[in-house]
Amino acid sequence: MDNTTTFAESVGGVTAYLEVTGDGSARPVVFPIHDEVVIGRDPQDSLASDKFLCIPEHTVSRRHARIRRRGDGYFVEDLHSFNGTFVLGERLTPGSWHPLHDGDEFSVASAQIVFHSLVVPAQDSMPTIIAKAVDATEFTRMIGTPPVATHGDVQRTVQKLHAMAQVSIALGAVKDRDTLIEKIMNFIFDLFPLAERAFILLRKNEGEAPVPVAARRRDGTIEDPDHVKISRTIVGEVLDRKQSILSVDTLSDRHFSSQVSIISQAIRSAMCVPLVIGGECLGLIQVDTSSDPHAFKEQDLEMLTGVCAEAAVALKNFQLYSEIENLLDGFVRASVQAIEERDPVTAGHSFRVAGYAEHLAMAVDRDSGAALRHVNFTHDQLREIRYAALLHDFGKVGVREHVLRKEKKLHHADMRMLEQRFLYARACLEREAYRQLAELHGEHELSMAEFRDVKRQVEQDLHEEFSRLDGFLASIRHANEPAISFTECPPDLQKVLDYAYPALDDPAAPLLNEFEFSALCIAKGCLTADERRQIEAHVADSYSFLILIPWTRDLGGVPAIAHGHHEKLDGSGYPMGLHGNQISMQTRILTICDIYDALTAGDRPYKKALPLERALDLIAMECRAGHLDQRLFDVFVASKSWLVAEHP
């Protein structure tokens, strides 16, 4: 599709244009709009070529859609096409008119079309020229109803629209503010060959004074934004009125000739345009030169105003994106803090792990060793790791509190009951001994001396038995302490399990039941098999929660990274038993950092904090056993990632 001739012939009445891509052309096509244009498959004899946009695809209807101007606005109508017309992803109802706004995207078959309006609302930065006494109203009328165009005017308009289309495409693809500012600077010096200097001022918040964020000269010299000399009169005029300014021969312009900044820099011609969107002024761009008093013309001001309109949209998008990002970050932090407050002993764990993981990921990204040279993390992937680390234990919200806060192998209440059973056993033994003494005296009518001797023996036997019980209780208390590494069940516990005492309702009551015995024989940690299953379920619960969040594409990996933080390379981990390459590099990083913090975190009731070297030795053992990634652990040690921890 080639519309160059059509466009050149009809540019005089253009107030909007279409930017068409995806129709088989190698580059975007600019199609001007007058009052009406029909979009279809085959050329229409009844329509002039400047009123028909041809998209030669079999899926496009012969007369597919129509765009019409009504007053200052444009509307699109689907002409009962077979495959429909879609605006911003929504299919239009045939026969109804849908309003179009600058930047709206719509599709006809495979063709992607962007609507651009050249009519800028007066409050949003329609140029005012403070030179030659040309005011905003006159300039607006001049733009809206131009005189009969000469060939040179046509060519300049074609070039302008093409340049604006390129600006729109380029700025729309930028993902961060610094890159946006860099591109804007490049466009300024490309579009205005006589420009010698350009700088950008932005407001941090609405109502605040703008501050310089970039300043450059045509030769590439970058000036310190903090030392840029600006005219407060020009800046005030532009920001307060939200109007563009063109000053021709500035030194003789009565508005600016007395300005110190203009005199000191010998500025001869300048353009200053606000960055306005939706009535909000985000800042401004100034372009100037000291060599030519007539370097810039009205058409240049219009061009810069268009660039600033595109830039303002992009800047506002970044601002909104930043606000959404801060909102998400605040939500994540608040959620993590709320979960960790259920167990104050482990508070701060997730924030520390996030700090370790982010630092380790950056260290891996910098590593030039052969083993990890192929691993590179983007900014978005680092954010993924950070959020996955912050939320990796979120599923613990579903773990019962007495399990979550368990300090010893036996719960506090169970241990208190066991201690009371020991006291009861002592009382029962004492009762039984004196009952037997009374029965012996009743049967044999012991003399006083004999009674004393027997009583003395009974008390000695009780003392020995009580000492034995004290030893049993000491063994239980020792066994009740959780172990960091695997330990054998203490042999004394079997003796306690076999011991019986004469209770009131049971002549051979057990001192220790099977449940207590199995809990005290836990080889590592303090959780029983059932309690461990409850704790391990938090991984699946975390995943179930995280997949409910509509993550953006750049954070889509958060649930999967968090889900695997207890997996081991040899398949011995949980919950899925993944092996080797089934575990992502981000998850392996998170696993190492999680284990390190669990070993070195401050003293907890169920364990003491391990010294750094001991903790690193234990992780190294896990690497040698094939559980963890040795390459990542080597970088963890070399970079000392544990020195950087994040706090809420």
C-alpha positions as CSV (number, residue, x, y, z in Angstrom):
1,M,0.0,0.0,0.0
2,D,1.5,3.3,-1.1
3,N,-0.3,6.5,-0.1
4,T,2.5,9.0,-0.7
5,T,0.9,10.7,-3.7
6,T,-2.5,10.7,-2.1
7,F,-1.2,12.3,1.0
8,A,0.8,14.9,-0.8
9,E,-2.1,16.0,-2.9
10,S,-4.5,16.4,0.1
11,V,-2.4,17.5,2.9
12,G,-3.9,21.0,3.1
13,G,-6.9,19.9,5.2
14,V,-5.3,17.3,7.4
15,T,-6.1,17.5,11.1
16,A,-5.5,13.8,11.8
17,Y,-3.8,10.8,10.3
18,L,-3.6,7.0,10.6
19,E,-0.4,5.1,11.2
20,V,-0.8,1.6,9.6
21,T,1.4,-1.4,10.4
22,G,1.1,-5.2,10.0
23,D,-0.5,-5.0,6.5
24,G,2.5,-6.4,4.7
25,S,4.4,-3.1,4.4
26,A,8.0,-3.1,5.5
27,R,7.5,0.1,7.5
28,P,4.6,2.0,9.0
29,V,2.4,3.9,6.5
30,V,1.0,7.3,7.3
31,F,-2.5,8.0,5.9
32,P,-4.0,11.5,6.3
33,I,-7.6,12.0,7.3
34,H,-9.8,14.9,6.1
35,D,-13.5,14.7,6.9
36,E,-14.0,11.0,6.1
37,V,-12.1,7.9,5.1
38,V,-13.4,4.4,4.2
39,I,-11.3,1.3,5.0
40,G,-11.7,-1.7,2.8
41,R,-10.2,-4.5,0.6
42,D,-10.7,-3.2,-2.9
43,P,-10.4,0.4,-4.3
44,Q,-13.8,2.1,-4.7
45,D,-14.6,3.9,-8.0
46,S,-17.0,6.2,-6.2
47,L,-14.4,7.3,-3.7
48,A,-11.3,9.5,-4.3
49,S,-8.0,7.8,-3.4
50,D,-7.5,10.2,-0.4
51,K,-10.8,9.0,1.1
52,F,-10.2,5.3,0.8
53,L,-7.6,3.3,2.8
54,C,-7.0,0.0,0.9
55,I,-5.9,-3.1,2.9
56,P,-5.6,-5.8,0.3
57,E,-6.4,-8.9,2.5
58,H,-9.1,-11.5,1.8
59,T,-10.2,-11.3,5.5
60,V,-11.0,-7.6,5.0
61,S,-14.5,-6.8,3.8
62,R,-14.9,-4.7,0.6
63,R,-16.2,-1.8,2.7
64,H,-15.0,-2.7,6.2
65,A,-15.1,0.4,8.3
66,R,-15.4,4.2,8.1
67,I,-13.9,7.1,10.0
68,R,-15.7,10.4,10.0
69,R,-15.0,13.8,11.5
70,R,-17.8,15.4,13.6
71,G,-16.9,18.9,14.8
72,D,-13.4,18.6,16.5
73,G,-13.7,14.9,17.0
74,Y,-13.4,11.7,15.0
75,F,-15.5,8.6,15.1
76,V,-15.1,5.1,13.7
77,E,-18.0,2.9,12.5
78,D,-17.9,-0.8,11.5
79,L,-19.8,-1.2,8.2
80,H,-21.2,-4.6,9.1
81,S,-17.9,-6.3,8.2
82,F,-17.6,-10.1,8.3
83,N,-14.6,-10.3,10.7
84,G,-15.3,-7.1,12.7
85,T,-13.4,-4.0,13.7
86,F,-11.7,-3.9,17.1
87,V,-10.9,-0.7,19.0
88,L,-8.6,-1.2,22.1
89,G,-9.4,-4.9,21.9
90,E,-13.2,-4.5,21.9
91,R,-15.3,-5.4,18.9
92,L,-17.4,-2.6,17.6
93,T,-21.2,-3.0,17.2
94,P,-21.9,-2.6,13.5
95,G,-23.6,0.7,12.6
96,S,-22.7,2.5,15.9
97,W,-20.2,5.3,16.1
98,H,-17.2,5.0,18.5
99,P,-15.2,8.1,19.4
100,L,-11.5,8.1,18.6
101,H,-8.8,9.7,20.8
102,D,-5.2,10.5,20.0
103,G,-3.2,7.3,20.3
104,D,-6.2,4.9,20.2
105,E,-5.3,1.6,18.5
106,F,-7.7,-0.4,16.4
107,S,-7.4,-3.4,14.1
108,V,-8.8,-4.5,10.8
109,A,-7.9,-8.1,10.1
110,S,-4.1,-8.2,10.6
111,A,-3.5,-4.5,10.1
112,Q,-2.8,-2.6,13.3
113,I,-3.9,1.1,13.0
114,V,-3.1,3.9,15.4
115,F,-5.2,7.1,15.2
116,H,-3.3,10.4,15.7
117,S,-5.0,13.8,16.1
118,L,-3.2,17.0,15.2
119,V,-5.9,19.0,17.0
120,V,-4.5,19.9,20.4
121,P,-6.9,21.3,23.0
122,A,-6.1,25.0,23.8
123,Q,-5.4,24.3,27.5
124,D,-3.0,21.5,26.7
125,S,-0.3,23.4,25.0
126,M,-1.4,25.0,21.8
127,P,1.6,27.1,20.8
128,T,1.7,30.7,21.7
129,I,4.4,32.7,19.9
130,I,5.9,35.6,21.9
131,A,7.5,37.1,18.9
132,K,6.1,39.2,16.1
133,A,3.0,39.6,18.3
134,V,1.4,36.3,17.1
135,D,-0.9,35.1,19.9
136,A,-2.3,31.6,20.6
137,T,-5.7,32.2,18.9
138,E,-4.2,33.4,15.7
139,F,-1.8,30.5,15.6
140,T,-4.5,27.9,16.3
141,R,-6.6,29.3,13.5
142,M,-3.5,29.3,11.2
143,I,-2.9,25.6,12.0
144,G,-6.5,24.5,11.8
145,T,-7.3,26.2,8.4
146,P,-4.1,26.7,6.5
147,P,-3.9,28.6,3.2
148,V,-3.5,26.8,-0.1
149,A,-0.4,24.6,0.3
150,T,2.5,25.1,-2.0
151,H,4.7,22.1,-3.0
152,G,7.2,23.1,-0.3
153,D,4.5,23.2,2.3
154,V,3.3,19.8,1.4
155,Q,6.8,18.3,1.6
156,R,7.4,19.9,5.0
157,T,4.1,18.6,6.3
158,V,4.9,15.1,5.0
159,Q,8.2,15.2,6.7
160,K,6.6,16.5,9.9
161,L,4.0,13.8,10.0
162,H,6.6,11.1,9.2
163,A,8.8,12.4,11.9
164,M,5.9,12.5,14.4
165,A,5.0,8.9,13.5
166,Q,8.6,7.9,14.2
167,V,8.6,9.7,17.5
168,S,5.4,8.1,18.5
169,I,6.7,4.6,17.7
170,A,10.1,5.1,19.3
171,L,8.8,6.7,22.5
172,G,6.1,4.0,22.8
173,A,8.7,1.3,23.0
174,V,10.7,2.8,25.8
175,K,10.4,1.1,29.2
176,D,12.3,3.5,31.6
177,R,12.5,7.2,32.1
178,D,16.3,7.6,31.5
179,T,16.0,5.9,28.1
180,L,13.0,8.1,27.3
181,I,15.0,11.3,28.1
182,E,17.9,10.1,26.0
183,K,15.6,9.4,23.0
184,I,13.9,12.8,23.3
185,M,17.3,14.5,23.3
186,N,18.3,12.6,20.1
187,F,15.0,13.5,18.4
188,I,15.4,17.2,19.2
189,F,18.8,17.4,17.6
190,D,17.6,15.3,14.6
191,L,14.5,17.4,14.1
192,F,16.0,20.8,14.6
193,P,19.4,21.1,12.8
194,L,20.0,24.6,14.1
195,A,19.4,23.7,17.8
196,E,22.6,24.0,19.8
197,R,21.3,23.2,23.3
198,A,18.3,21.4,24.9
199,F,17.3,20.8,28.4
200,I,14.4,19.1,30.2
201,L,12.8,20.2,33.5
202,L,10.4,17.8,35.3
203,R,8.2,18.1,38.4
204,K,8.4,15.4,41.0
205,N,4.9,16.2,42.2
206,E,2.1,18.4,40.8
207,G,2.4,22.0,42.1
208,E,6.1,21.7,42.8
209,A,8.8,23.7,41.0
210,P,10.4,21.7,38.2
211,V,14.0,20.7,38.4
212,P,16.4,20.1,35.5
213,V,16.9,16.4,34.8
214,A,18.9,16.6,31.5
215,A,20.9,19.2,29.6
216,R,23.0,18.6,26.4
217,R,24.6,20.4,23.6
218,R,24.6,19.3,19.9
219,D,28.3,18.3,20.1
220,G,27.3,15.6,22.7
221,T,28.5,17.6,25.7
222,I,26.4,16.7,28.7
223,E,25.9,19.6,31.1
224,D,25.3,19.2,34.8
225,P,21.5,19.7,35.2
226,D,22.0,21.2,38.6
227,H,24.0,24.1,37.1
228,V,21.8,24.8,34.1
229,K,21.0,28.5,33.8
230,I,17.3,29.0,32.9
231,S,15.1,32.0,32.5
232,R,12.5,32.1,35.3
233,T,10.3,34.3,33.1
234,I,10.2,31.8,30.3
235,V,9.7,28.9,32.6
236,G,7.0,30.6,34.5
237,E,5.2,31.7,31.4
238,V,5.2,28.1,30.0
239,L,4.2,26.3,33.2
240,D,1.6,28.8,34.4
241,R,-0.2,29.2,31.1
242,K,0.6,25.7,29.8
243,Q,1.5,27.3,26.5
244,S,4.4,26.9,24.1
245,I,6.8,29.9,23.5
246,L,8.8,30.8,20.5
247,S,11.2,33.7,20.8
248,V,12.8,34.9,17.6
249,D,15.9,37.1,18.1
250,T,15.6,36.8,21.9
251,L,18.1,39.5,22.7
252,S,15.9,42.1,21.0
253,D,12.6,40.5,22.3
254,R,11.2,42.9,25.0
255,H,9.9,39.9,27.0
256,F,13.3,38.3,27.5
257,S,16.1,40.8,26.5
258,S,16.7,41.7,30.1
259,Q,17.0,38.2,31.4
260,V,20.5,37.5,32.9
261,S,20.5,33.8,31.9
262,I,19.7,34.8,28.3
263,I,22.3,37.5,28.1
264,S,25.0,35.5,29.8
265,Q,24.5,32.6,27.4
266,A,23.9,34.9,24.4
267,I,20.7,33.0,23.5
268,R,19.4,34.3,20.2
269,S,16.5,32.0,19.4
270,A,14.6,29.7,21.8
271,M,11.6,27.4,21.9
272,C,10.1,26.3,25.3
273,V,7.2,23.8,25.4
274,P,5.3,22.4,28.4
275,L,4.9,18.6,28.9
276,V,1.1,18.6,29.4
277,I,-1.3,15.7,29.7
278,G,-4.9,15.9,30.9
279,G,-4.5,19.4,32.2
280,E,-1.4,18.4,34.3
281,C,1.9,20.0,33.5
282,L,4.7,17.5,34.1
283,G,7.5,19.9,33.2
284,L,9.0,21.5,30.0
285,I,11.5,21.2,27.2
286,Q,13.6,24.1,26.0
287,V,15.6,24.2,22.8
288,D,17.8,27.2,22.0
289,T,20.7,28.5,19.9
290,S,23.2,31.3,20.3
291,S,24.2,31.6,16.6
292,D,21.1,32.3,14.6
293,P,18.3,34.8,15.8
294,H,15.9,33.1,13.3
295,A,16.8,29.5,13.8
296,F,13.3,28.4,14.7
297,K,10.1,29.0,12.9
298,E,6.4,28.5,13.8
299,Q,6.4,25.1,12.1
300,D,9.4,24.1,14.4
301,L,7.4,25.1,17.5
302,E,4.5,23.0,16.3
303,M,6.8,20.1,15.7
304,L,8.3,20.4,19.2
305,T,4.8,20.7,20.7
306,G,3.9,17.4,19.1
307,V,7.1,15.8,20.4
308,C,6.3,17.1,23.9
309,A,2.8,15.8,23.7
310,E,4.1,12.3,22.9
311,A,6.8,12.6,25.6
312,A,4.2,13.7,28.2
313,V,2.1,10.6,27.6
314,A,5.2,8.4,28.0
315,L,6.3,10.2,31.1
316,K,2.8,10.0,32.6
317,N,2.8,6.3,31.9
318,F,6.1,5.9,33.7
319,Q,4.7,7.9,36.6
320,L,1.6,5.7,36.8
321,Y,3.7,2.5,36.4
322,S,6.0,3.7,39.2
323,E,3.0,4.4,41.4
324,I,1.6,0.9,40.7
325,E,5.0,-0.6,41.4
326,N,5.2,1.2,44.7
327,L,1.6,0.1,45.5
328,L,2.5,-3.6,44.8
329,D,5.7,-3.3,46.8
330,G,3.9,-1.8,49.7
331,F,1.2,-4.5,49.5
332,V,3.9,-7.2,49.5
333,R,5.8,-5.7,52.4
334,A,2.6,-5.3,54.5
335,S,1.6,-8.9,53.7
336,V,5.0,-10.3,54.7
337,Q,5.1,-8.3,57.8
338,A,1.6,-9.4,58.8
339,I,2.5,-13.1,58.3
340,E,5.8,-12.8,60.2
341,E,4.0,-11.2,63.1
342,R,2.3,-14.5,63.7
343,D,5.7,-15.8,64.8
344,P,7.8,-12.9,66.2
345,V,10.8,-15.2,66.7
346,T,11.3,-15.5,63.0
347,A,10.4,-11.9,62.1
348,G,12.6,-10.4,59.4
349,H,13.4,-13.7,57.8
350,S,11.7,-13.0,54.5
351,F,13.1,-9.5,54.2
352,R,16.7,-10.8,54.9
353,V,16.3,-13.6,52.4
354,A,15.1,-11.1,49.7
355,G,18.2,-9.0,50.4
356,Y,20.6,-12.0,50.2
357,A,18.9,-13.4,47.0
358,E,18.9,-10.1,45.1
359,H,22.5,-9.5,46.0
360,L,23.5,-13.0,45.0
361,A,21.6,-12.7,41.7
362,M,23.5,-9.5,40.9
363,A,26.8,-11.2,41.8
364,V,25.9,-14.2,39.5
365,D,25.1,-11.7,36.7
366,R,28.6,-10.1,37.1
367,D,30.4,-13.4,37.4
368,S,32.8,-14.1,34.5
369,G,33.6,-17.7,35.3
370,A,33.0,-20.3,32.7
371,A,30.4,-22.1,34.9
372,L,28.0,-19.1,35.1
373,R,29.0,-16.9,32.2
374,H,25.8,-17.8,30.3
375,V,23.6,-16.6,33.2
376,N,22.3,-13.0,32.8
377,F,19.4,-11.5,34.8
378,T,17.4,-8.6,33.5
379,H,16.0,-5.9,35.8
380,D,12.7,-7.5,35.6
381,Q,14.1,-10.9,36.6
382,L,15.8,-9.4,39.6
383,R,12.4,-8.0,40.7
384,E,11.0,-11.5,40.2
385,I,13.6,-12.9,42.5
386,R,13.0,-10.2,45.1
387,Y,9.2,-10.7,45.2
388,A,9.5,-14.5,45.2
389,A,11.9,-14.3,48.2
390,L,9.6,-11.9,50.0
391,L,6.6,-14.1,49.5
392,H,8.2,-17.6,49.6
393,D,6.7,-18.3,53.1
394,F,3.4,-16.7,52.6
395,G,1.6,-20.1,52.9
396,K,2.5,-20.2,56.6
397,V,-0.6,-18.1,57.1
398,G,-2.5,-21.5,57.0
399,V,-0.3,-23.3,59.5
400,R,-1.7,-23.6,63.0
401,E,0.0,-21.3,65.4
402,H,1.0,-24.0,67.9
403,V,2.8,-25.8,65.1
404,L,4.3,-22.7,63.6
405,R,5.7,-21.6,67.0
406,K,6.8,-25.0,68.3
407,E,10.0,-24.6,70.2
408,K,10.8,-28.2,71.4
409,K,10.0,-31.7,70.3
410,L,7.1,-31.8,72.8
411,H,4.7,-28.9,72.9
412,H,4.9,-26.8,76.0
413,A,1.5,-28.2,77.3
414,D,2.6,-31.8,76.6
415,M,5.8,-31.3,78.5
416,R,4.0,-29.7,81.5
417,M,1.6,-32.7,81.5
418,L,4.5,-35.1,81.4
419,E,6.2,-33.3,84.4
420,Q,2.9,-33.6,86.3
421,R,2.8,-37.3,85.5
422,F,6.2,-37.7,87.1
423,L,4.9,-36.0,90.2
424,Y,1.9,-38.2,90.2
425,A,4.1,-41.3,89.7
426,R,6.1,-40.2,92.8
427,A,2.9,-39.8,94.8
428,C,1.6,-43.2,93.6
429,L,4.9,-44.9,94.5
430,E,4.9,-43.3,97.9
431,R,1.3,-44.3,98.5
432,E,1.9,-47.9,97.5
433,A,5.1,-48.2,99.7
434,Y,3.3,-46.9,102.8
435,R,0.2,-49.0,102.0
436,Q,2.4,-52.1,101.9
437,L,4.1,-51.0,105.2
438,A,0.7,-50.7,106.9
439,E,-0.4,-54.1,105.6
440,L,2.9,-55.7,106.8
441,H,2.4,-54.2,110.3
442,G,-1.2,-55.4,110.4
443,E,-0.3,-58.9,109.5
444,H,2.8,-59.3,111.7
445,E,2.2,-56.8,114.5
446,L,5.7,-55.4,114.2
447,S,7.4,-54.1,117.3
448,M,8.3,-50.5,117.4
449,A,12.0,-51.2,116.6
450,E,11.0,-53.5,113.7
451,F,8.5,-51.0,112.4
452,R,11.2,-48.3,112.4
453,D,13.6,-50.6,110.5
454,V,11.1,-51.5,107.8
455,K,10.0,-47.8,107.5
456,R,13.7,-46.8,107.1
457,Q,14.1,-49.3,104.3
458,V,10.9,-48.2,102.6
459,E,12.1,-44.6,102.6
460,Q,15.5,-45.5,101.3
461,D,13.9,-47.5,98.4
462,L,11.6,-44.6,97.6
463,H,14.6,-42.2,97.6
464,E,16.4,-44.4,95.1
465,E,13.3,-44.7,93.0
466,F,12.7,-40.9,93.1
467,S,16.3,-40.4,92.0
468,R,15.7,-42.8,89.1
469,L,12.6,-40.8,88.1
470,D,14.7,-37.6,88.3
471,G,17.2,-39.2,85.9
472,F,14.4,-40.2,83.6
473,L,13.0,-36.6,83.6
474,A,16.5,-35.2,83.0
475,S,16.9,-37.5,80.0
476,I,13.5,-36.4,78.6
477,R,14.4,-32.8,79.0
478,H,17.6,-33.3,77.2
479,A,16.0,-35.3,74.4
480,N,13.3,-32.6,74.1
481,E,15.9,-30.2,72.7
482,P,15.8,-30.0,68.8
483,A,18.9,-31.1,67.0
484,I,20.4,-29.1,64.1
485,S,21.8,-32.3,62.4
486,F,20.6,-35.9,62.5
487,T,21.0,-37.6,65.9
488,E,20.3,-41.1,67.3
489,C,17.4,-41.6,69.8
490,P,18.9,-41.5,73.4
491,P,19.1,-45.1,74.8
492,D,17.7,-43.9,78.2
493,L,14.4,-43.1,76.6
494,Q,13.7,-46.8,76.0
495,K,14.2,-47.4,79.7
496,V,11.7,-44.6,80.4
497,L,9.2,-46.2,77.9
498,D,9.5,-49.6,79.7
499,Y,9.0,-48.1,83.1
500,A,5.6,-48.5,84.8
501,Y,4.2,-47.3,88.2
502,P,1.2,-48.3,90.3
503,A,-1.5,-45.8,89.5
504,L,-4.9,-45.9,91.2
505,D,-6.7,-47.3,88.2
506,D,-3.7,-49.2,86.6
507,P,-1.2,-51.3,88.5
508,A,1.3,-50.8,85.6
509,A,0.7,-47.3,84.3
510,P,3.3,-46.2,81.7
511,L,5.4,-43.2,82.5
512,L,5.9,-42.3,78.8
513,N,3.4,-43.0,76.0
514,E,4.3,-44.0,72.5
515,F,3.4,-40.6,71.0
516,E,5.8,-38.8,73.5
517,F,8.5,-41.4,72.9
518,S,8.3,-41.0,69.1
519,A,8.3,-37.2,69.4
520,L,11.4,-37.2,71.7
521,C,13.2,-39.5,69.2
522,I,12.9,-37.0,66.3
523,A,16.3,-37.2,64.6
524,K,16.4,-33.6,63.4
525,G,14.5,-30.5,64.4
526,C,11.4,-30.5,66.6
527,L,8.5,-31.5,64.3
528,T,6.7,-34.8,64.2
529,A,5.9,-36.4,60.9
530,D,2.4,-34.9,60.9
531,E,3.6,-31.5,62.0
532,R,6.3,-31.5,59.3
533,R,3.6,-32.3,56.7
534,Q,1.7,-29.3,57.9
535,I,4.7,-27.1,57.7
536,E,5.7,-28.4,54.3
537,A,2.2,-27.7,53.0
538,H,3.0,-24.0,53.3
539,V,5.0,-24.3,50.0
540,A,1.9,-25.4,48.1
541,D,-0.3,-23.0,49.9
542,S,2.1,-20.1,49.0
543,Y,1.9,-21.2,45.4
544,S,-1.9,-21.4,45.5
545,F,-2.0,-17.9,46.8
546,L,0.5,-16.4,44.5
547,I,-1.1,-17.8,41.3
548,L,-4.3,-15.9,42.2
549,I,-2.4,-12.6,41.8
550,P,-2.7,-11.2,38.2
551,W,1.1,-10.7,37.9
552,T,2.3,-8.6,34.9
553,R,4.3,-10.4,32.3
554,D,7.6,-9.3,33.7
555,L,6.7,-10.8,37.1
556,G,5.0,-13.9,35.9
557,G,7.7,-16.2,37.3
558,V,7.2,-15.2,40.9
559,P,4.8,-18.1,41.9
560,A,7.1,-20.8,40.3
561,I,10.3,-19.4,41.8
562,A,8.7,-19.4,45.3
563,H,7.1,-22.8,44.8
564,G,10.4,-24.6,44.4
565,H,12.5,-23.1,47.2
566,H,12.5,-26.4,49.2
567,E,13.4,-28.6,46.1
568,K,16.8,-30.3,45.9
569,L,18.9,-31.0,42.8
570,D,18.9,-34.8,43.5
571,G,15.1,-34.9,43.7
572,S,14.9,-35.3,47.5
573,G,13.2,-32.0,48.1
574,Y,9.5,-31.1,48.2
575,P,6.7,-30.6,47.2
576,M,7.3,-31.9,43.7
577,G,10.6,-33.8,44.0
578,L,12.1,-31.9,41.1
579,H,15.5,-32.9,39.7
580,G,18.4,-30.9,38.2
581,N,17.4,-28.6,35.3
582,Q,13.8,-28.8,36.4
583,I,14.7,-26.3,39.1
584,S,15.3,-22.7,37.8
585,M,18.4,-20.7,38.5
586,Q,16.3,-18.2,40.4
587,T,14.9,-20.9,42.6
588,R,18.3,-22.3,43.4
589,I,19.5,-18.9,44.5
590,L,16.5,-18.5,46.7
591,T,17.1,-22.0,48.3
592,I,20.7,-21.2,49.3
593,C,19.7,-17.8,50.8
594,D,16.8,-19.4,52.7
595,I,18.9,-22.1,54.2
596,Y,21.7,-19.6,55.2
597,D,19.3,-17.3,57.0
598,A,17.6,-20.3,58.8
599,L,21.0,-21.3,60.1
600,T,22.4,-17.9,61.1
601,A,19.3,-16.0,62.2
602,G,19.4,-14.8,65.8
603,D,18.9,-17.2,68.7
604,R,15.5,-18.9,68.7
605,P,13.9,-20.9,71.5
606,Y,14.4,-24.1,69.5
607,K,18.0,-23.5,68.3
608,K,21.0,-21.3,68.7
609,A,22.3,-19.1,65.9
610,L,25.2,-20.8,64.2
611,P,28.5,-19.0,63.6
612,L,29.1,-17.9,60.0
613,E,31.8,-20.5,59.3
614,R,29.7,-23.4,60.7
615,A,26.7,-22.3,58.6
616,L,28.8,-22.2,55.4
617,D,30.3,-25.6,56.2
618,L,26.8,-27.1,56.6
619,I,25.7,-25.6,53.2
620,A,28.9,-26.8,51.6
621,M,28.0,-30.3,52.9
622,E,24.6,-30.0,51.2
623,C,26.3,-29.0,48.0
624,R,28.6,-32.0,48.1
625,A,25.6,-34.2,48.8
626,G,24.1,-33.0,45.5
627,H,21.3,-31.1,47.1
628,L,22.4,-27.5,46.3
629,D,24.1,-25.8,43.3
630,Q,27.8,-25.7,44.1
631,R,28.5,-23.0,41.5
632,L,26.0,-20.6,43.0
633,F,27.2,-21.3,46.5
634,D,30.8,-20.4,45.4
635,V,29.6,-17.1,44.2
636,F,27.6,-16.6,47.4
637,V,30.8,-17.1,49.4
638,A,33.0,-15.0,47.1
639,S,30.5,-12.1,47.0
640,K,29.7,-12.3,50.7
641,S,26.1,-11.8,49.9
642,W,25.2,-12.2,53.5
643,L,26.5,-8.8,54.2
644,V,23.6,-7.2,52.4
645,A,20.2,-7.8,54.0
646,E,16.9,-5.9,53.5
647,H,14.8,-4.8,56.4
648,P,11.1,-3.8,56.3
